[in-house]
Amino acid sequence: MSHKFKPALWRRLKMSYVAMIAACILLAVSALPNLYPNKSWLHISLPDQTVTLQSVTTSLNQHGFEVTEANDSQAQLAILLAEPTQSANALSFIKTQYPQLEAKIVEHATSPQWLQQLGLSPIKLGLDLNGGVLFVLDVDLDKAMQEHLNSVYQQTKLTLRKDKIRGIRASEVKEGVELQILPSGEEQLAGLVSTLQGQFKGLMQTKSTTNNLTTVLLHFNEQSQSEFNKQVMAQSLTTLRGRIEELGITEAVTQRQGKQRIRIELPGVQDPSEAKRIIGATATLDFYQVVEVGGKAFNVQGGGVVNLNPMAIFSGDHINNASVGKDEWGKPLVQLSLDSQGGDAMSAFSKHNIGKPMATVYSEYSRDANGDVVKKSEVINVANIAQHLSSRFSITNMKSPQAAYDLALLLRAGSLTAPVTIVQEQTIGPSLGSENIEHGLAALMLGIGITLAFMALWYRRLGLIANIALLLNLTALVGLMSLLPGVVLTLPGIAGLVLTIGMAVDTNVIIFERIKEEKRKGRPTYQAIEQGYNQAFTTIFDANVTTMITAIILYAIGYGPVKGFAITLALGLLTSVFTGVYISKALSQTLYIKLTNLTGARA
């Protein structure tokens, strides 16, 4: 019998088309910036006019860094190299050659201005595609807790001496601080413990009595230790990200790996020496009051020993900015600017201690011949407070301009409260990254070509629809990956793209076979299309849900390339259902309606 299509059906299809076309246009526009890859420029700030654009470009060219374009505007130089993979090495060279300049690598978009105004950018490439350096760092949480307990012990001894508490003796044990209480000290125990708990959050006490001798163990329970470890890891991640930003490296990936490891990926970096020196450094800077009696002994740089209050006035965590300068004798110094909390601490301390000495302690961790972590602390500066200080002052007596530069960089980025050790280092050359891209795209194109040919030959008209949906699926996936922040394309991610194509085709095969079954039952073509899509949806939905669960698990426990594969797979599942079910259904129905109206065929 003849089949006429009512206007209501056409209106429903048109509404579906409007929504689908809008979504496809949005994702296609988001994918467009990938046709215009970013370029890495060197941005150099000029504090004075002693350095010119000509001198910098000439120096770069003489040392093998070919400059293709250079601009000078508003006391800043912008330089583009012929070989983008040399940008990191050129940056290191500039910082060494011109230590007074501030330089960094900045990604410049090459896409049309209207795309940039929409805030659209290409997909970020992972380490295996862009080349670069991988570091895996181990954070020594046990050592950090040990140092924390040692601070409790030092503060306990200072409080006992300062408050002239008698009858209580403190000793350091593995679990914490042990207090032996004589009868004369019972009344002052509560005040001592209360004071210490006010300074150290989560400090617990366990009391026991043996042979009429009361013993109190000050310690941190498992919950407090777990919270402390979380804070240390969070602070380490923040500090390392700050250091990477100070190095001028963009598109870096810094994430926690397991219980106490941190994974750092630096795409585009080919010389890991400077990154390793700064990222792996565990230097801290603290400011202490010098005490004449008691306290903790510290070695002085150049010889000697000085006793300091074990509780710092403030630490490097409160430093907002640090810059290199010179004193009146031309010697290097580091100028510091503190945040409000650090400024208040310095102001309160200096106000009541004018004329008294304050020490600057520089600490760093290293490993000895046995592989054990050793902390070395030394006083790099002891100076009398000449006046009421606030949030700005200087550290003098630096060894060299390079030492001042490194210290300023570390202080700007923050100090690490726990020692970190680089346990894995891997450098991927730019040529290998280019080969990965070339081979990965070749595999992708081959897979697409074979799939398109098979679907066109086997399913004819429906195969044409499947091919259109397949190309839309790939475009939508690229657009979605470009649109979402934090998505990085890796080599396994390209494998995920190929897998997504296969899954999208599988979706169409299931649907088309259902349509054939319905037609064999004698249903009209339009009803067969409707029933085929409706009945196949449950099977497709179940298959995609189970695969999505796998992708989520891979993303949750995987790192680096594995995470990249999981992201591509998960997003590919969403786009394949959208294009393989909804778009192809609308296209199939529209194609049949047009053919029916044109030929007057009987269904």
C-alpha positions as CSV (number, residue, x, y, z in Angstrom):
1,M,0.0,0.0,0.0
2,S,1.1,3.5,-0.5
3,H,2.6,5.3,2.4
4,K,2.0,9.0,2.9
5,F,3.9,11.1,5.5
6,K,1.9,13.5,7.5
7,P,3.1,17.1,8.1
8,A,3.3,16.3,11.8
9,L,6.0,13.7,11.1
10,W,7.9,16.1,9.0
11,R,7.8,18.7,11.8
12,R,9.0,16.2,14.3
13,L,11.9,15.2,12.0
14,K,12.8,18.9,11.4
15,M,12.9,19.6,15.1
16,S,15.3,16.7,15.6
17,Y,17.3,17.9,12.7
18,V,17.6,21.4,14.1
19,A,19.0,20.1,17.5
20,M,21.4,17.6,15.8
21,I,22.7,20.1,13.3
22,A,23.2,22.7,16.1
23,A,25.2,20.1,18.1
24,C,27.3,19.0,15.0
25,I,28.1,22.7,14.1
26,L,29.2,23.4,17.7
27,L,31.5,20.4,17.8
28,A,32.8,21.0,14.2
29,V,33.7,24.6,15.0
30,S,35.5,23.3,18.2
31,A,37.5,20.9,16.0
32,L,38.6,23.6,13.5
33,P,41.5,25.0,15.6
34,N,43.3,21.6,15.2
35,L,43.9,22.7,11.6
36,Y,46.0,25.6,13.0
37,P,48.6,24.2,15.5
38,N,50.0,26.7,18.1
39,K,53.5,28.1,17.9
40,S,56.0,28.4,20.8
41,W,57.4,31.9,21.2
42,L,60.0,33.1,23.6
43,H,58.8,36.1,25.6
44,I,61.6,38.1,27.2
45,S,60.9,41.0,29.6
46,L,63.4,43.9,29.5
47,P,63.9,45.7,32.8
48,D,66.1,48.3,31.1
49,Q,67.3,49.2,27.6
50,T,70.8,47.7,28.0
51,V,69.7,44.6,26.1
52,T,68.3,45.0,22.5
53,L,66.4,42.7,20.2
54,Q,69.3,42.6,17.8
55,S,71.8,41.5,20.5
56,V,69.5,38.7,21.7
57,T,68.7,37.4,18.2
58,T,72.3,37.5,17.1
59,S,73.4,35.6,20.2
60,L,70.7,33.0,19.6
61,N,71.7,32.5,15.9
62,Q,75.4,32.2,16.8
63,H,74.7,29.4,19.2
64,G,72.6,27.3,16.8
65,F,69.1,28.7,17.6
66,E,67.8,29.9,14.2
67,V,65.4,32.8,14.7
68,T,62.7,33.1,12.0
69,E,60.7,36.0,13.5
70,A,61.3,38.6,16.3
71,N,59.2,41.5,17.6
72,D,60.0,44.3,20.1
73,S,57.1,46.0,21.9
74,Q,56.4,47.5,25.3
75,A,59.7,46.5,26.9
76,Q,59.2,42.9,25.8
77,L,60.8,40.8,23.1
78,A,59.0,38.0,21.3
79,I,61.1,35.5,19.4
80,L,60.0,32.6,17.2
81,L,62.5,29.8,16.4
82,A,62.7,27.8,13.2
83,E,62.7,24.6,15.2
84,P,60.0,24.7,18.0
85,T,61.6,21.8,19.9
86,Q,64.6,24.0,20.6
87,S,62.5,26.5,22.6
88,A,63.3,25.0,26.0
89,N,67.1,24.8,25.3
90,A,67.0,28.4,24.0
91,L,65.2,29.5,27.2
92,S,67.9,27.9,29.3
93,F,70.6,29.6,27.2
94,I,68.9,33.1,27.6
95,K,68.6,32.7,31.4
96,T,72.3,31.8,31.5
97,Q,73.5,34.4,29.1
98,Y,71.3,37.2,30.4
99,P,70.5,36.4,34.1
100,Q,69.0,39.9,34.6
101,L,66.2,39.1,32.1
102,E,63.0,37.2,32.8
103,A,62.1,34.8,30.0
104,K,59.4,32.2,29.4
105,I,57.8,30.1,26.7
106,V,54.4,31.2,25.6
107,E,52.1,29.4,23.1
108,H,50.7,31.6,20.4
109,A,47.6,30.6,18.5
110,T,47.7,30.6,14.7
111,S,44.0,30.1,14.2
112,P,41.7,32.8,12.7
113,Q,40.9,35.7,15.1
114,W,37.2,34.7,15.3
115,L,38.1,31.3,16.7
116,Q,40.4,32.8,19.3
117,Q,37.6,35.2,20.4
118,L,35.4,32.2,21.0
119,G,38.2,30.8,23.3
120,L,38.8,27.7,21.1
121,S,42.2,26.0,20.9
122,P,43.7,22.8,19.5
123,I,43.8,19.5,21.4
124,K,46.8,19.4,23.8
125,L,49.3,16.8,22.9
126,G,50.7,14.4,25.4
127,L,54.4,13.5,26.1
128,D,54.6,10.7,23.6
129,L,53.3,12.9,20.7
130,N,55.0,16.2,21.5
131,G,58.2,14.8,23.0
132,G,59.5,16.0,26.3
133,V,60.5,14.7,29.8
134,L,58.8,12.5,32.3
135,F,59.7,12.6,36.0
136,V,58.3,10.3,38.7
137,L,59.0,11.6,42.2
138,D,58.8,9.8,45.5
139,V,57.7,11.9,48.4
140,D,59.2,10.6,51.7
141,L,56.1,11.0,54.0
142,D,57.8,9.0,56.8
143,K,60.7,11.6,56.9
144,A,58.2,14.4,56.9
145,M,56.4,12.9,59.9
146,Q,59.7,12.3,61.6
147,E,60.6,16.0,61.2
148,H,57.2,17.0,62.5
149,L,57.6,14.9,65.6
150,N,61.1,16.3,66.1
151,S,59.5,19.8,66.0
152,V,57.2,18.7,68.8
153,Y,60.2,17.4,70.8
154,Q,62.2,20.6,70.3
155,Q,59.2,22.8,71.2
156,T,58.5,20.7,74.3
157,K,62.1,21.2,75.6
158,L,61.9,24.9,74.9
159,T,58.5,25.3,76.7
160,L,59.8,23.3,79.7
161,R,62.9,25.7,80.0
162,K,61.0,28.9,79.1
163,D,58.2,28.3,81.6
164,K,60.6,26.8,84.2
165,I,58.6,23.6,84.6
166,R,60.1,21.2,87.1
167,G,59.4,17.5,87.5
168,I,58.8,16.7,83.8
169,R,61.5,15.2,81.6
170,A,61.1,14.9,77.8
171,S,62.8,12.4,75.6
172,E,62.4,11.7,71.8
173,V,61.1,8.2,70.9
174,K,60.1,6.6,67.6
175,E,56.4,7.1,68.2
176,G,56.7,10.7,69.4
177,V,57.7,12.5,72.6
178,E,57.8,10.7,75.9
179,L,57.2,12.7,79.1
180,Q,58.2,11.3,82.5
181,I,56.2,13.0,85.2
182,L,57.5,13.2,88.8
183,P,55.0,14.1,91.6
184,S,56.2,17.7,91.5
185,G,55.2,18.1,87.8
186,E,51.7,16.6,87.9
187,E,50.0,20.0,88.3
188,Q,51.8,21.6,85.4
189,L,51.3,18.7,83.0
190,A,47.9,19.8,81.8
191,G,49.1,23.3,80.9
192,L,52.1,21.9,79.0
193,V,50.0,19.5,76.9
194,S,47.4,22.2,76.2
195,T,50.2,24.6,75.0
196,L,51.6,21.9,72.7
197,Q,48.2,20.9,71.3
198,G,47.5,24.5,70.5
199,Q,50.7,24.6,68.4
200,F,50.4,21.1,66.8
201,K,47.0,20.2,65.5
202,G,46.0,16.5,66.1
203,L,48.5,15.9,68.9
204,M,47.3,13.2,71.2
205,Q,48.4,12.0,74.7
206,T,48.5,8.5,76.1
207,K,49.1,8.2,79.9
208,S,50.4,5.1,81.7
209,T,51.8,4.5,85.2
210,T,54.6,2.0,86.1
211,N,56.2,1.7,89.5
212,N,54.6,4.9,90.7
213,L,56.1,6.8,87.7
214,T,53.6,8.4,85.3
215,T,54.6,8.4,81.6
216,V,52.8,10.4,78.9
217,L,53.4,9.7,75.2
218,L,52.7,12.6,72.9
219,H,51.9,11.3,69.4
220,F,49.7,11.5,66.4
221,N,47.1,8.8,65.8
222,E,46.5,7.2,62.4
223,Q,43.8,9.7,61.4
224,S,46.0,12.6,62.2
225,Q,48.9,11.1,60.4
226,S,46.7,10.4,57.4
227,E,45.5,14.0,57.4
228,F,49.1,15.2,57.7
229,N,50.2,13.0,54.7
230,K,47.3,14.4,52.6
231,Q,48.4,18.0,53.5
232,V,52.1,17.2,52.6
233,M,51.1,15.6,49.2
234,A,48.8,18.6,48.4
235,Q,51.5,21.1,49.3
236,S,54.1,19.2,47.3
237,L,51.8,19.2,44.2
238,T,51.1,22.9,44.6
239,T,54.8,23.7,45.0
240,L,55.9,21.6,42.1
241,R,53.3,23.2,39.8
242,G,54.6,26.6,40.9
243,R,58.2,25.6,40.1
244,I,57.2,24.4,36.7
245,E,55.4,27.7,36.0
246,E,58.5,29.6,37.1
247,L,60.5,27.5,34.6
248,G,58.2,28.9,31.9
249,I,57.0,25.4,30.8
250,T,53.4,25.3,29.7
251,E,51.1,22.3,29.1
252,A,52.7,20.4,31.9
253,V,50.9,17.6,33.6
254,T,51.4,17.2,37.4
255,Q,49.4,14.6,39.2
256,R,49.5,12.3,42.1
257,Q,50.5,8.7,41.4
258,G,49.7,6.2,44.1
259,K,50.1,6.9,47.8
260,Q,53.3,8.9,47.8
261,R,54.4,9.5,44.3
262,I,54.0,12.5,41.9
263,R,54.1,12.2,38.1
264,I,55.3,15.2,36.1
265,E,55.1,15.3,32.3
266,L,56.8,18.2,30.6
267,P,55.9,18.1,26.8
268,G,58.3,20.0,24.6
269,V,61.2,20.0,27.0
270,Q,64.3,18.3,25.5
271,D,67.0,19.3,28.0
272,P,65.9,18.0,31.4
273,S,68.9,19.3,33.3
274,E,67.4,22.6,34.5
275,A,64.0,21.1,35.1
276,K,65.6,18.3,37.1
277,R,67.7,20.7,39.2
278,I,64.7,22.9,40.1
279,I,61.9,20.3,40.4
280,G,64.0,17.8,42.4
281,A,65.3,20.4,44.8
282,T,63.9,20.2,48.3
283,A,65.3,23.4,49.6
284,T,63.5,25.3,52.3
285,L,64.1,28.6,53.9
286,D,63.1,29.4,57.5
287,F,63.7,32.4,59.8
288,Y,64.5,31.7,63.4
289,Q,65.2,33.7,66.6
290,V,68.7,33.3,68.0
291,V,68.7,32.2,71.6
292,E,71.6,32.3,74.1
293,V,70.5,29.3,76.2
294,G,68.9,26.1,75.0
295,G,67.3,25.8,71.6
296,K,68.5,23.7,68.7
297,A,72.1,23.9,67.4
298,F,72.7,24.8,63.7
299,N,75.9,24.9,61.8
300,V,76.8,28.3,60.3
301,Q,77.8,28.5,56.7
302,G,81.6,29.1,56.7
303,G,82.0,27.6,60.2
304,G,80.6,27.9,63.7
305,V,77.5,26.9,65.6
306,V,74.5,28.9,66.7
307,N,71.5,28.0,68.9
308,L,68.1,28.8,67.5
309,N,64.5,28.7,68.8
310,P,63.1,25.4,67.3
311,M,59.9,27.1,66.2
312,A,60.4,29.3,63.1
313,I,59.2,32.9,63.0
314,F,57.9,32.1,59.5
315,S,58.8,29.8,56.6
316,G,59.1,30.0,52.8
317,D,55.4,29.2,52.5
318,H,54.7,32.9,53.3
319,I,56.9,34.4,50.6
320,N,54.9,36.0,47.8
321,N,57.8,37.1,45.6
322,A,61.6,36.8,45.5
323,S,63.9,38.7,43.1
324,V,67.6,38.9,42.6
325,G,69.4,42.2,43.2
326,K,72.7,43.7,44.4
327,D,73.8,45.5,47.6
328,E,75.8,48.7,47.7
329,W,79.0,46.7,47.3
330,G,77.7,44.9,44.2
331,K,77.2,41.5,45.9
332,P,74.2,39.4,45.0
333,L,71.2,39.4,47.3
334,V,67.6,38.1,47.3
335,Q,64.8,40.6,47.9
336,L,61.7,39.1,49.6
337,S,58.1,40.1,49.7
338,L,55.9,38.3,52.3
339,D,52.2,37.7,52.4
340,S,50.0,39.2,55.1
341,Q,50.5,36.4,57.5
342,G,54.3,36.3,57.1
343,G,54.4,40.1,57.2
344,D,52.4,40.2,60.4
345,A,54.8,37.6,62.0
346,M,57.9,39.5,60.9
347,S,56.4,42.8,62.1
348,A,55.4,41.4,65.5
349,F,58.8,39.7,66.0
350,S,61.0,42.6,64.8
351,K,59.0,45.2,66.8
352,H,60.0,43.5,70.1
353,N,63.4,42.4,69.1
354,I,65.1,45.5,67.6
355,G,68.9,45.1,68.1
356,K,68.6,41.3,68.5
357,P,69.9,38.7,66.0
358,M,67.7,36.7,63.6
359,A,69.0,33.8,61.6
360,T,68.1,32.6,58.1
361,V,68.3,28.8,57.8
362,Y,68.7,27.1,54.4
363,S,67.8,23.4,54.4
364,E,67.9,20.7,51.7
365,Y,67.5,16.9,51.6
366,S,69.9,14.5,49.9
367,R,70.6,10.8,50.0
368,D,73.8,9.3,51.5
369,A,75.8,6.4,50.3
370,N,73.3,4.0,51.8
371,G,70.4,5.6,50.0
372,D,69.0,7.1,53.3
373,V,67.5,10.6,53.2
374,V,69.6,13.1,55.1
375,K,68.6,16.7,55.9
376,K,71.3,19.3,55.9
377,S,70.5,22.6,57.4
378,E,72.9,25.6,57.8
379,V,72.6,29.2,58.8
380,I,73.3,31.3,55.7
381,N,72.7,34.7,57.4
382,V,72.7,36.1,61.0
383,A,71.9,39.8,61.2
384,N,70.8,42.1,63.9
385,I,67.3,43.6,63.4
386,A,68.2,47.3,63.0
387,Q,64.6,48.5,62.7
388,H,60.9,47.5,62.7
389,L,60.6,45.3,59.6
390,S,57.4,44.5,57.7
391,S,56.7,42.4,54.6
392,R,59.8,43.5,52.6
393,F,63.5,42.8,53.3
394,S,66.6,41.2,51.8
395,I,68.8,38.2,52.3
396,T,72.5,39.0,51.7
397,N,75.8,37.1,51.7
398,M,74.8,34.9,48.7
399,K,77.6,32.8,47.3
400,S,77.1,33.7,43.6
401,P,74.5,35.3,41.2
402,Q,73.5,31.7,40.2
403,A,72.9,30.7,43.8
404,A,70.8,33.9,44.3
405,Y,68.8,33.1,41.1
406,D,68.1,29.5,42.1
407,L,67.1,30.5,45.7
408,A,64.8,33.3,44.4
409,L,63.1,30.8,42.0
410,L,62.6,28.2,44.7
411,L,61.2,30.8,47.1
412,R,58.8,32.2,44.5
413,A,57.5,28.6,43.8
414,G,57.4,27.6,47.5
415,S,59.3,25.1,49.5
416,L,58.7,21.4,50.0
417,T,58.0,20.2,53.5
418,A,59.0,16.6,52.6
419,P,62.0,15.3,50.7
420,V,61.4,14.2,47.2
421,T,63.5,11.8,45.1
422,I,63.4,11.4,41.3
423,V,62.8,7.6,40.9
424,Q,62.2,7.6,37.2
425,E,63.3,9.9,34.4
426,Q,62.6,9.4,30.7
427,T,63.3,11.7,27.8
428,I,61.3,11.4,24.6
429,G,62.8,13.1,21.6
430,P,60.8,15.4,19.3
431,S,61.6,13.1,16.3
432,L,60.0,10.1,18.1
433,G,57.0,12.2,18.9
434,S,56.6,13.2,15.3
435,E,57.0,9.6,14.2
436,N,54.3,8.6,16.8
437,I,51.9,11.2,15.3
438,E,52.7,10.1,11.7
439,H,52.2,6.4,12.4
440,G,49.2,6.9,14.6
441,L,47.4,9.0,12.0
442,A,48.4,6.6,9.3
443,A,46.7,3.8,11.3
444,L,43.7,6.0,11.9
445,M,43.3,6.8,8.2
446,L,43.8,3.2,7.1
447,G,41.1,2.0,9.6
448,I,38.7,4.7,8.4
449,G,39.3,3.9,4.7
450,I,38.7,0.2,5.1
451,T,35.6,0.7,7.2
452,L,34.1,3.3,4.8
453,A,34.7,1.0,1.8
454,F,33.2,-2.1,3.6
455,M,30.0,-0.3,4.8
456,A,29.4,1.3,1.3
457,L,29.8,-2.0,-0.5
458,W,27.9,-4.2,2.0
459,Y,24.9,-2.0,3.0
460,R,24.7,0.3,-0.1
461,R,22.4,3.2,0.8
462,L,22.3,2.4,4.5
463,G,26.1,2.1,4.3
464,L,26.3,5.6,2.9
465,I,24.4,6.9,5.9
466,A,26.7,4.9,8.2
467,N,29.7,6.5,6.6
468,I,28.3,10.0,7.0
469,A,27.6,9.2,10.7
470,L,31.1,7.8,11.0
471,L,32.8,11.0,9.7
472,L,30.5,13.1,11.9
473,N,31.5,10.9,14.8
474,L,35.2,11.6,14.3
475,T,34.6,15.3,13.9
476,A,32.4,15.4,17.0
477,L,35.0,13.5,19.1
478,V,37.9,15.8,18.0
479,G,35.7,18.8,18.7
480,L,34.7,17.5,22.2
481,M,38.3,16.7,23.1
482,S,39.3,20.3,22.0
483,L,36.4,21.8,23.9
484,L,36.9,20.1,27.3
485,P,39.7,21.4,29.6
486,G,42.3,19.0,30.8
487,V,41.9,16.5,27.9
488,V,45.3,15.5,26.4
489,L,45.7,13.4,23.3
490,T,48.3,10.6,23.6
491,L,49.4,7.8,21.4
492,P,47.1,5.4,23.1
493,G,44.5,8.1,22.7
494,I,44.9,7.7,18.9
495,A,44.4,4.0,19.4
496,G,41.2,5.0,21.3
497,L,40.1,7.0,18.2
498,V,40.6,3.9,16.0
499,L,38.7,1.8,18.6
500,T,35.9,4.4,18.6
501,I,35.5,4.1,14.8
502,G,35.1,0.3,15.2
503,M,32.5,0.7,17.9
504,A,30.6,3.2,15.9
505,V,30.5,0.9,12.9
506,D,29.5,-2.0,15.2
507,T,26.6,0.2,16.3
508,N,25.4,0.6,12.7
509,V,25.9,-3.1,11.9
510,I,23.6,-4.1,14.8
511,I,21.0,-1.6,13.7
512,F,21.1,-2.5,10.0
513,E,20.9,-6.2,10.7
514,R,17.8,-5.5,12.8
515,I,16.3,-3.6,10.0
516,K,16.9,-6.5,7.6
517,E,15.2,-8.9,10.1
518,E,12.2,-6.6,10.3
519,K,11.9,-6.4,6.5
520,R,12.1,-10.2,6.3
521,K,9.1,-10.3,8.6
522,G,7.2,-8.3,6.0
523,R,7.2,-4.9,7.6
524,P,7.2,-1.8,5.4
525,T,10.6,-0.2,5.0
526,Y,9.8,2.9,7.1
527,Q,8.4,0.7,10.0
528,A,11.4,-1.7,9.6
529,I,13.7,1.3,10.1
530,E,11.8,2.5,13.1
531,Q,11.7,-0.9,14.7
532,G,15.3,-1.7,13.9
533,Y,16.6,1.4,15.7
534,N,14.3,1.0,18.6
535,Q,15.0,-2.7,19.2
536,A,18.8,-2.3,18.7
537,F,19.0,0.6,21.2
538,T,18.9,-1.6,24.3
539,T,21.7,-3.9,23.1
540,I,23.8,-0.8,22.1
541,F,23.1,0.9,25.3
542,D,24.1,-2.1,27.4
543,A,27.3,-2.6,25.5
544,N,28.3,1.0,25.8
545,V,27.6,1.2,29.5
546,T,29.8,-1.8,30.3
547,T,32.6,-0.3,28.2
548,M,32.1,3.1,29.8
549,I,32.6,1.5,33.2
550,T,35.9,0.1,32.0
551,A,36.9,3.5,30.8
552,I,36.1,5.1,34.1
553,I,38.1,2.5,36.0
554,L,41.1,3.0,33.7
555,Y,40.9,6.8,34.1
556,A,40.6,6.5,37.9
557,I,43.7,4.2,38.4
558,G,45.7,4.9,35.3
559,Y,48.4,7.4,34.6
560,G,49.7,9.3,31.6
561,P,49.0,7.4,28.3
562,V,46.6,5.0,30.0
563,K,44.5,8.0,31.3
564,G,44.7,9.5,27.8
565,F,43.3,6.3,26.3
566,A,40.5,6.2,28.9
567,I,39.4,9.7,28.2
568,T,39.4,9.2,24.4
569,L,37.4,5.9,24.8
570,A,34.8,7.5,27.2
571,L,34.2,10.5,25.0
572,G,34.1,8.3,21.9
573,L,31.4,6.2,23.4
574,L,29.2,9.3,23.9
575,T,29.8,10.6,20.3
576,S,29.3,7.1,18.7
577,V,25.9,6.7,20.4
578,F,24.9,10.3,19.4
579,T,26.0,9.8,15.7
580,G,25.4,6.1,15.3
581,V,21.9,6.1,16.8
582,Y,20.2,9.5,16.6
583,I,21.9,11.1,13.6
584,S,21.9,7.9,11.5
585,K,18.2,7.3,12.4
586,A,17.2,10.7,11.3
587,L,19.2,10.4,8.1
588,S,17.7,6.9,7.3
589,Q,14.1,8.1,7.8
590,T,14.7,11.3,5.8
591,L,16.4,9.3,3.0
592,Y,13.4,6.9,2.8
593,I,10.9,9.7,2.9
594,K,12.6,11.5,0.0
595,L,12.9,8.4,-2.1
596,T,9.2,7.6,-1.5
597,N,8.1,11.0,-2.4
598,L,10.2,11.2,-5.5
599,T,9.4,7.7,-6.9
600,G,5.9,7.1,-5.5
601,A,7.2,3.7,-4.4
602,R,5.0,1.3,-2.5
603,A,6.3,0.4,1.0
